[in-house]
Amino acid sequence: MLDQDYSESELVITGFEGKTLSPQTITTITQKRAPLFILFSHNYESKDQLIALTDEIQSRVRESGHSLPALISADQEGGRVQRFRKDFTLLPTAQKVGEKASPNLTFDLTRIQAKELFCAGIQLNFAPVCDINTNPANPVIGDRAYGNTSDLVTRMASAVVRGHLTEGVEPCIKHFPGHGDTHLDSHESLPTVHTPLETLRAREWIPFHRAMKSGANFVMSAHILLPHLDEKNPGTLSPTFLKDHLRGTLMYQGIVVSDDMEMGAITKNYGAEEAPILALQAGCDVLCYRSESAALLAMESIKRALGEGRLDPVRLKASIDRVRKVRSGINLAQNQLPREERLRLIGAEAHLKFVEDHFS
């Protein structure tokens, strides 16, 4: 089992319903001591409401006995993947950003993106996409990619990482080992990819490696199957990709977070109770769940697997310590800026003008 001051909840990012904290979610924070959260568009109404929500999460987490702040995350890539739209600066697609082929312009845009998230109380953004759009028919990546060449995606993604970190927001690069050449959407089913290892190393992994060197502390795994390299396990559940290649070949030392464990690629092929165990065994540090009920089930599955000796508590403590190290460095927006200033900076006129001038 884990030591008393460690909790299974520190291995799970939890989504929840509602634009305020329900009694159930408050119970999850106070009794399960959950400190990691993800927000979606269904949690958002306005920038004022969002600030109130993230401030309350931080307050509840402190009251639950955590000495470190909560880590609150979102998918705020831009284009069609932007959870907070009204009141925020609307961001162009990655493809449109990539067409400018300017790391400096991308860096400046990302500072706006991250500054608004920081002011809203979001510490982790699941961006940038490091996938290369090598398959134009790809149903899930498309204009979420910065381009179709390794060089362009590398330069853009690195600028995005640096822009986030400059404004105090952690970026998460995704989706390793590369989701750019799939024919299926992993939200619905499990894609199979046959890209050779040599091509992965020479093309797909270059943007990831450079983004890591630029300071990315989070990498998101992909729910894709490469049967010629691991015939049984998709990326998220594959020790081959997460331990041998991500940790070994690329020498990555940061946090590995799963893509949403409720996506069809996982739920249709692996049991809800077994999948979190397989992901942690494979090398994930943190598992992401859209719904609170699924997150709670995962926590119970992890606890049971620890009791049965199926999970190594020493290894899981190392994962928790990686996340705690990031949490210890978070500069919370509420401690830095007055509420009025936070509201003013979200969707600020200068931000809107920058996007209009450069990307309209």
Secondary structure, 3 states (H helix, E strand, C coil): CCCCCCCHHHHEEECCCCCCCCHHHHHHHHHCCCCEEEECHHHCCCHHHHHHHHHHHHHHHHHCCCCCCCEEEECEEECCEECCCCCCCCCCCHHHHHHHCCHHHHHHHHHHHHHHHHHHCCCEECCCECCCCCCCCCCCCHHHCCCCCHHHHHHHHHHHHHHHHHCCCEEEEEEECCCCCCCCCCCCCCCECCCCHHHHHHHHHHHHHHHHHCCCCEEEECCCECCCCCCCCCHHHCHHHHHHHHHHHCCCCCEEEEEECCCHHHHCCCCCCCHHHHHHHHCCCEEEECCHHHHHHHHHHHHHHHHCCCCCHHHHHHHHHHHHHHHHCCCCHHHHCCHHHHHHHCCCHHHHHHHHHHHC
